[in-house]
Every structure is written in structure tokens, then in C-alpha cells.
């Protein structure tokens, strides 16, 4: 892990996009804890990034912070949908092997979108048209061997408040 700490968060002027620099898995775990604490019940989170960018690792961090310690959180690439239960319910969907929007919808995802807890969709960019318009997108860019940039884009009704609170929590934990 890089010896530097995380940089200050960048909240863009329109307050619907937040950029966070992570310098290793400890920062990813910290972001997971922040999301597990601050995301409102029923939030849909679309995760985007290349293979190995840390999509599953982020879901693991959220699940751990939500008390889902009795579940092995792995990429649901072959099962496609997993649920983890703790203080919050985490639904983990992987769209990597889904062949079409129709196939994605046949998984019954709309029921998960209306259910309790938080829903994380890996490879969300493959099924964007099937996702609710009100969601949080997290785009993960690899910026070094252990470094990541997390770009959070929100179309949620409370976007300015939520992203500002995430930025504040990120900055306080530096």
C-alpha cells in the first residue's frame, strides 16, 4: 500500500459527482463503511470498472460494515444474484454474463429494486436501460497497483446532501 493517505475529496460544483482517491484496500474498506452507514434504505448502486478494479471488493467492504460477517461475499458471476444479511440487507447482482436486458430482467431484479436494503449491480453499464433512474453510480478507475479513483455520480433526490456527507466522512477519516 502506498504510504500516502487519501487525498481530499472533490465534490463537483453541480454536487451530483464526487471523486475520491484511494491508496489501497484500507481506503476501499473505509469507503464501504461510509456507504453502509450513509446510504438510505433502498438505494440502488451501479458499479462500473474494468476487471480487477475493485467492484467486488467494495461490496465486500459494505457487507462487512453492515454486519454481514457470516456470508462469504464473492463475485456472483455464475450465480448472478446473492443476498447477504446483517444490520442491513445487501443484494449483490452481477451483470457480466447477462446476455441481454431481457435476461437481466428475467432474474427478477425489479423485486430487488423495490425490496429492503441496498442493491449493488456489478457491470451496471451493461444494463443501464433496465436500472431505475434514481440511483448512485460508482465508477472505479485503476490509477496504480493499489490505487483507485472512485467517482460517485448520483441521480438520487437527496444527491447534494448524500454526496456532501460522504465527502465529509471521507475527509474526517483521513
Backbone as CSV, one residue per row, in Angstrom:
resi,resn,N_x,N_y,N_z,CA_x,CA_y,CA_z,C_x,C_y,C_z
1,UNK,0.842,-1.182,0.000,0.000,0.000,0.000,0.879,1.233,0.000
2,UNK,0.449,2.210,-0.716,1.160,3.477,-0.784,1.169,4.107,0.602
3,UNK,2.249,4.745,0.961,2.362,5.338,2.287,1.572,6.629,2.435
4,UNK,1.155,7.194,1.344,0.377,8.426,1.414,-1.042,8.105,1.867
5,UNK,-1.661,9.076,2.485,-3.058,8.931,2.850,-3.930,9.377,1.700
6,UNK,-5.239,9.206,1.831,-6.136,9.604,0.761,-6.142,11.108,0.573
7,UNK,-6.350,11.520,-0.643,-6.418,12.953,-0.922,-7.794,13.479,-0.536
8,UNK,-7.903,14.770,-0.499,-9.188,15.385,-0.165,-10.205,15.039,-1.233
9,UNK,-11.448,14.814,-0.834,-12.476,14.508,-1.824,-12.764,15.728,-2.685
10,UNK,-13.179,15.474,-3.918,-13.528,16.558,-4.825,-15.009,16.470,-5.134
11,UNK,-15.771,17.395,-4.591,-17.197,17.469,-4.866,-17.381,18.516,-5.957
12,UNK,-17.887,18.083,-7.104,-18.020,18.979,-8.240,-19.123,20.004,-8.003
13,UNK,-19.009,21.159,-8.650,-19.931,22.266,-8.389,-21.413,21.908,-8.489
14,UNK,-21.764,20.999,-9.381,-23.185,20.670,-9.514,-23.652,19.730,-8.402
15,UNK,-22.726,19.316,-7.554,-22.993,18.485,-6.383,-23.632,17.147,-6.713
16,UNK,-23.498,16.663,-7.937,-24.009,15.344,-8.278,-22.878,14.371,-8.585
17,UNK,-21.621,14.830,-8.416,-20.469,13.964,-8.657,-19.404,14.219,-7.604
18,UNK,-18.869,13.129,-7.077,-17.837,13.188,-6.051,-16.695,12.269,-6.462
19,UNK,-15.457,12.758,-6.399,-14.275,11.948,-6.724,-13.467,11.703,-5.449
20,UNK,-13.142,10.438,-5.216,-12.343,10.053,-4.058,-11.135,9.265,-4.533
21,UNK,-9.978,9.574,-3.977,-8.747,8.853,-4.302,-8.451,7.866,-3.172
22,UNK,-8.294,6.607,-3.530,-7.984,5.563,-2.553,-6.580,5.038,-2.821
23,UNK,-5.839,4.837,-1.749,-4.452,4.419,-1.885,-4.220,2.963,-1.516
24,UNK,-5.283,2.204,-1.335,-5.150,0.790,-1.028,-6.455,0.229,-0.505
25,UNK,-6.427,-1.041,-0.147,-7.642,-1.717,0.307,-8.192,-1.124,1.592
26,UNK,-7.347,-0.561,2.410,-7.831,0.066,3.648,-8.785,1.215,3.310
27,UNK,-8.454,1.981,2.286,-9.336,3.066,1.869,-10.631,2.526,1.258
28,UNK,-10.529,1.441,0.508,-11.739,0.824,-0.046,-12.648,0.352,1.082
29,UNK,-12.057,-0.260,2.104,-12.839,-0.708,3.259,-13.484,0.480,3.964
30,UNK,-12.748,1.577,4.053,-13.282,2.783,4.689,-14.467,3.326,3.900
31,UNK,-14.356,3.345,2.575,-15.461,3.797,1.738,-16.668,2.873,1.921
32,UNK,-16.417,1.578,1.987,-17.510,0.634,2.225,-18.232,0.921,3.527
33,UNK,-17.480,1.242,4.559,-18.083,1.580,5.846,-18.921,2.842,5.769
34,UNK,-18.420,3.816,5.048,-19.152,5.074,4.877,-20.467,4.819,4.132
35,UNK,-20.392,4.037,3.055,-21.597,3.746,2.277,-22.605,2.945,3.095
36,UNK,-22.124,1.962,3.855,-23.026,1.144,4.675,-23.751,1.993,5.706
37,UNK,-23.108,3.038,6.155,-23.690,3.917,7.166,-24.611,4.983,6.566
38,UNK,-24.195,5.573,5.446,-24.898,6.761,4.940,-25.933,6.516,3.842
39,UNK,-25.806,5.412,3.100,-26.767,5.213,2.006,-28.161,4.962,2.561
40,UNK,-29.144,5.678,2.050,-30.516,5.456,2.507,-31.017,4.067,2.118
41,UNK,-31.905,3.542,2.919,-32.534,2.253,2.631,-33.140,2.299,1.237
42,UNK,-32.945,1.215,0.485,-33.495,1.119,-0.863,-32.615,1.697,-1.954
43,UNK,-31.404,2.126,-1.612,-30.519,2.710,-2.629,-30.030,1.646,-3.602
44,UNK,-30.100,1.973,-4.879,-29.577,1.130,-5.953,-28.226,1.724,-6.336
45,UNK,-27.182,0.872,-6.350,-25.827,1.324,-6.662,-25.323,0.551,-7.873
46,UNK,-25.050,1.252,-8.942,-24.464,0.643,-10.133,-22.957,0.780,-10.081
47,UNK,-22.255,-0.331,-10.175,-20.790,-0.337,-10.126,-20.235,-0.553,-11.522
48,UNK,-19.279,0.287,-11.904,-18.643,0.187,-13.209,-17.132,0.209,-13.027
49,UNK,-16.445,-0.521,-13.867,-14.989,-0.562,-13.832,-14.500,-1.802,-14.550
50,UNK,-13.244,-1.789,-14.909,-12.667,-2.930,-15.619,-12.500,-4.112,-14.673
51,UNK,-12.172,-5.263,-15.238,-11.862,-6.432,-14.420,-10.734,-6.081,-13.458
52,UNK,-10.910,-6.454,-12.213,-9.870,-6.211,-11.218,-9.840,-4.809,-10.646
53,UNK,-10.837,-3.992,-10.970,-10.827,-2.618,-10.465,-11.245,-2.520,-9.001
54,UNK,-11.982,-3.501,-8.515,-12.364,-3.491,-7.106,-13.858,-3.424,-6.844
55,UNK,-14.674,-3.769,-7.835,-16.124,-3.733,-7.658,-16.558,-4.695,-6.545
56,UNK,-16.121,-5.938,-6.645,-16.487,-6.930,-5.627,-15.878,-6.569,-4.285
57,UNK,-14.669,-6.077,-4.274,-14.014,-5.687,-3.009,-14.809,-4.597,-2.301
58,UNK,-15.358,-3.660,-3.060,-16.171,-2.609,-2.453,-17.440,-3.198,-1.839
59,UNK,-18.095,-4.123,-2.539,-19.302,-4.761,-1.991,-18.942,-5.552,-0.730
60,UNK,-17.799,-6.226,-0.734,-17.343,-6.936,0.466,-17.207,-5.971,1.639
61,UNK,-16.652,-4.805,1.378,-16.448,-3.812,2.430,-17.779,-3.285,2.966
62,UNK,-18.732,-3.044,2.083,-20.053,-2.588,2.522,-20.723,-3.683,3.356
63,UNK,-20.674,-4.920,2.860,-21.311,-6.030,3.576,-20.691,-6.222,4.962
64,UNK,-19.382,-6.155,5.053,-18.718,-6.301,6.354,-19.148,-5.192,7.302
65,UNK,-19.197,-3.971,6.795,-19.593,-2.837,7.629,-21.060,-2.916,8.029
66,UNK,-21.869,-3.621,7.240,-23.293,-3.779,7.534,-23.560,-5.001,8.405
67,UNK,-22.496,-5.644,8.874,-22.655,-6.779,9.773,-22.963,-8.093,9.097
68,UNK,-22.648,-8.210,7.825,-22.897,-9.456,7.085,-21.677,-10.369,7.174
69,UNK,-21.180,-10.598,8.378,-19.935,-11.328,8.568,-20.069,-12.830,8.357
70,UNK,-21.258,-13.365,8.406,-21.430,-14.806,8.264,-21.599,-15.241,6.823
71,UNK,-21.397,-14.329,5.901,-21.569,-14.629,4.481,-20.247,-14.463,3.755
72,UNK,-19.974,-15.383,2.856,-18.810,-15.254,2.004,-19.224,-14.383,0.817
73,UNK,-18.704,-13.187,0.750,-19.069,-12.263,-0.318,-18.073,-12.453,-1.461
74,UNK,-18.579,-13.013,-2.539,-17.758,-13.220,-3.735,-18.523,-12.661,-4.918
75,UNK,-17.827,-12.488,-6.016,-18.494,-12.009,-7.219,-19.539,-13.040,-7.635
76,UNK,-20.793,-12.619,-7.793,-21.839,-13.570,-8.174,-21.897,-13.812,-9.675
77,UNK,-20.739,-13.887,-10.324,-20.681,-14.011,-11.783,-21.461,-15.210,-12.298
78,UNK,-21.403,-16.336,-11.605,-22.083,-17.532,-12.099,-23.461,-17.699,-11.478
79,UNK,-23.656,-17.232,-10.259,-24.956,-17.316,-9.602,-25.820,-16.119,-9.999
80,UNK,-25.212,-15.023,-10.320,-25.779,-13.758,-10.773,-26.377,-12.892,-9.666
81,UNK,-27.035,-13.491,-8.658,-27.615,-12.706,-7.569,-27.318,-13.396,-6.240
82,UNK,-26.809,-12.619,-5.294,-26.569,-13.106,-3.932,-27.192,-12.099,-2.970
83,UNK,-27.635,-12.581,-1.833,-28.083,-11.674,-0.776,-27.322,-11.991,0.494
84,UNK,-26.985,-10.930,1.226,-26.260,-11.043,2.481,-27.083,-10.314,3.541
85,UNK,-27.146,-10.894,4.726,-27.989,-10.344,5.773,-27.170,-10.007,7.008
86,UNK,-27.367,-8.826,7.508,-26.726,-8.332,8.716,-27.615,-7.229,9.261
87,UNK,-27.016,-6.138,9.702,-27.826,-4.988,10.135,-28.599,-4.413,8.956
88,UNK,-28.085,-4.652,7.767,-28.761,-4.246,6.535,-28.725,-5.430,5.582
89,UNK,-29.690,-5.486,4.701,-29.688,-6.498,3.652,-28.922,-5.928,2.460
90,UNK,-27.988,-6.723,1.961,-27.205,-6.329,0.788,-27.550,-7.308,-0.331
91,UNK,-28.039,-6.798,-1.448,-28.274,-7.612,-2.632,-27.165,-7.291,-3.623
92,UNK,-26.519,-8.343,-4.102,-25.324,-8.217,-4.952,-25.634,-8.904,-6.281
93,UNK,-25.722,-8.123,-7.348,-26.067,-8.628,-8.675,-24.886,-8.418,-9.602
94,UNK,-24.602,-9.422,-10.432,-23.515,-9.305,-11.393,-24.080,-9.440,-12.802
95,UNK,-23.947,-8.400,-13.602,-24.483,-8.397,-14.964,-23.439,-8.791,-16.011
96,UNK,-22.265,-9.251,-15.580,-21.189,-9.546,-16.530,-21.596,-10.608,-17.559
97,UNK,-22.223,-11.681,-17.122,-22.582,-12.779,-18.021,-24.012,-12.698,-18.553
98,UNK,-24.705,-11.627,-18.252,-26.074,-11.461,-18.737,-26.014,-11.093,-20.214
99,UNK,-26.756,-11.827,-21.021,-26.677,-11.640,-22.467,-27.530,-10.528,-23.028
100,UNK,-28.560,-10.117,-22.282,-29.458,-9.084,-22.797,-30.196,-8.425,-21.637
101,UNK,-30.821,-7.316,-21.936,-31.643,-6.627,-20.938,-32.777,-7.554,-20.504
102,UNK,-33.356,-8.240,-21.440,-34.457,-9.167,-21.127,-33.993,-10.234,-20.132
103,UNK,-32.835,-10.811,-20.383,-32.294,-11.831,-19.482,-32.046,-11.241,-18.092
104,UNK,-31.569,-10.016,-18.045,-31.345,-9.339,-16.768,-32.661,-9.172,-16.020
105,UNK,-33.692,-8.721,-16.704,-34.993,-8.524,-16.067,-35.614,-9.850,-15.629
106,UNK,-35.327,-10.926,-16.366,-35.853,-12.243,-16.004,-35.259,-12.776,-14.700
107,UNK,-34.179,-12.161,-14.237,-33.620,-12.528,-12.931,-34.519,-12.061,-11.785
108,UNK,-35.518,-11.260,-12.106,-36.408,-10.708,-11.082,-35.813,-9.514,-10.368
109,UNK,-34.924,-8.796,-11.042,-34.220,-7.684,-10.408,-35.149,-6.583,-9.929
110,UNK,-36.273,-6.406,-10.611,-37.192,-5.341,-10.206,-37.700,-5.553,-8.780
111,UNK,-37.869,-6.811,-8.373,-38.271,-7.104,-6.987,-37.180,-6.665,-6.009
112,UNK,-35.931,-6.889,-6.373,-34.827,-6.455,-5.508,-34.767,-4.930,-5.442
113,UNK,-35.074,-4.270,-6.562,-35.037,-2.812,-6.589,-36.079,-2.216,-5.648
114,UNK,-37.156,-2.936,-5.412,-38.232,-2.445,-4.552,-38.137,-2.999,-3.138
115,UNK,-37.172,-3.883,-2.896,-37.061,-4.522,-1.595,-36.238,-3.736,-0.604
116,UNK,-36.014,-4.338,0.545,-35.251,-3.664,1.600,-33.752,-3.688,1.325
117,UNK,-33.045,-2.869,2.038,-31.589,-2.891,1.996,-30.993,-2.082,0.868
118,UNK,-29.794,-2.500,0.488,-29.027,-1.846,-0.569,-28.820,-2.842,-1.696
119,UNK,-28.861,-2.372,-2.921,-28.647,-3.230,-4.088,-27.414,-2.733,-4.838
120,UNK,-26.448,-3.626,-5.031,-25.231,-3.314,-5.790,-25.231,-4.147,-7.058
121,UNK,-25.067,-3.489,-8.212,-25.029,-4.169,-9.506,-23.658,-3.973,-10.120
122,UNK,-22.898,-5.075,-10.203,-21.605,-5.011,-10.893,-21.862,-5.031,-12.394
123,UNK,-21.041,-4.318,-13.136,-21.159,-4.186,-14.594,-22.484,-3.518,-14.955
124,UNK,-22.884,-2.544,-14.161,-24.157,-1.841,-14.371,-24.229,-1.174,-15.736
125,UNK,-23.087,-0.788,-16.291,-23.080,-0.131,-17.595,-23.599,-1.048,-18.701
126,UNK,-23.653,-2.348,-18.458,-24.170,-3.291,-19.455,-25.696,-3.358,-19.458
127,UNK,-26.313,-2.871,-18.377,-27.768,-2.986,-18.242,-28.411,-1.651,-17.834
128,UNK,-27.784,-0.568,-18.194,-28.231,0.763,-17.762,-29.713,1.002,-18.026
129,UNK,-30.197,0.607,-19.182,-31.599,0.891,-19.527,-32.587,0.146,-18.644
130,UNK,-32.150,-0.876,-17.932,-33.044,-1.638,-17.048,-32.973,-1.166,-15.600
131,UNK,-32.124,-0.192,-15.324,-31.947,0.277,-13.952,-32.854,1.468,-13.661
132,UNK,-33.258,1.607,-12.402,-34.053,2.781,-12.037,-33.268,4.061,-12.301
133,UNK,-33.969,5.117,-12.658,-33.288,6.391,-12.927,-32.702,6.977,-11.644
134,UNK,-33.320,6.716,-10.516,-32.822,7.183,-9.225,-31.813,6.146,-8.704
135,UNK,-30.527,6.456,-8.843,-29.501,5.507,-8.384,-28.185,6.247,-8.174
136,UNK,-27.287,5.539,-7.551,-25.922,6.018,-7.362,-25.029,5.178,-8.259
137,UNK,-24.251,5.827,-9.098,-23.268,5.121,-9.926,-21.900,5.320,-9.277
138,UNK,-21.143,4.242,-9.188,-19.769,4.334,-8.709,-18.879,3.768,-9.803
139,UNK,-18.078,4.639,-10.390,-17.156,4.239,-11.454,-15.775,4.152,-10.815
140,UNK,-15.144,2.996,-10.984,-13.848,2.758,-10.354,-12.772,2.732,-11.435
141,UNK,-11.789,3.611,-11.269,-10.660,3.682,-12.196,-9.413,3.183,-11.479
142,UNK,-8.658,2.319,-12.135,-7.373,1.877,-11.603,-6.357,2.970,-11.911
143,UNK,-5.715,3.499,-10.875,-4.737,4.573,-11.078,-3.340,4.159,-10.638
144,UNK,-3.189,2.938,-10.207,-1.905,2.402,-9.786,-2.105,0.988,-9.272
145,UNK,-1.028,0.332,-8.894,-1.126,-1.060,-8.463,-2.164,-1.238,-7.350
146,UNK,-2.152,-0.364,-6.374,-3.112,-0.450,-5.270,-4.005,0.781,-5.184
147,UNK,-3.878,1.688,-6.123,-4.623,2.941,-6.072,-5.859,2.878,-6.965
148,UNK,-6.921,3.520,-6.477,-8.166,3.588,-7.231,-8.754,4.981,-7.106
149,UNK,-9.447,5.392,-8.133,-10.251,6.599,-8.054,-11.703,6.136,-8.118
150,UNK,-12.485,6.554,-7.132,-13.908,6.253,-7.088,-14.656,7.523,-7.476
151,UNK,-15.423,7.441,-8.548,-16.238,8.568,-8.988,-17.685,8.195,-8.681
152,UNK,-18.297,8.947,-7.788,-19.678,8.711,-7.383,-20.555,9.726,-8.092
153,UNK,-21.504,9.242,-8.878,-22.451,10.100,-9.591,-23.849,9.729,-9.125
154,UNK,-24.556,10.704,-8.646,-25.860,10.429,-8.067,-26.984,11.116,-8.814
155,UNK,-28.040,10.356,-9.027,-29.289,10.924,-9.546,-30.385,10.776,-8.499
156,UNK,-29.980,10.506,-7.258,-30.934,10.375,-6.167,-31.490,11.744,-5.794
157,UNK,-32.676,11.751,-5.243,-33.318,13.018,-4.874,-32.494,13.803,-3.865
158,UNK,-31.793,13.093,-3.003,-31.002,13.758,-1.958,-29.518,13.848,-2.327
159,UNK,-29.198,13.869,-3.617,-27.804,13.845,-4.075,-26.885,14.849,-3.399
160,UNK,-27.231,16.130,-3.376,-26.301,17.094,-2.778,-25.981,16.763,-1.316
161,UNK,-27.005,16.441,-0.546,-26.793,16.104,0.860,-25.952,14.840,0.987
162,UNK,-26.333,13.778,0.259,-25.658,12.490,0.372,-24.185,12.595,-0.005
163,UNK,-23.888,13.172,-1.149,-22.501,13.271,-1.593,-21.692,14.172,-0.670
164,UNK,-22.301,15.226,-0.157,-21.605,16.091,0.796,-21.290,15.335,2.088
165,UNK,-22.208,14.508,2.543,-21.978,13.717,3.757,-20.894,12.654,3.533
166,UNK,-20.893,12.036,2.364,-19.843,11.059,2.043,-18.491,11.768,2.004
167,UNK,-18.432,12.932,1.357,-17.180,13.703,1.282,-16.713,14.091,2.684
168,UNK,-17.630,14.520,3.519,-17.282,14.905,4.885,-16.730,13.710,5.661
169,UNK,-17.404,12.568,5.571,-16.952,11.365,6.275,-15.585,10.915,5.764
170,UNK,-15.374,11.007,4.467,-14.080,10.634,3.871,-12.978,11.538,4.391
171,UNK,-13.257,12.840,4.418,-12.271,13.821,4.891,-11.976,13.688,6.374
172,UNK,-12.981,13.365,7.169,-12.795,13.243,8.617,-11.931,12.041,8.984
173,UNK,-11.966,11.010,8.170,-11.240,9.792,8.496,-9.802,9.804,7.988
174,UNK,-9.366,10.911,7.402,-8.011,10.990,6.834,-6.964,10.960,7.898
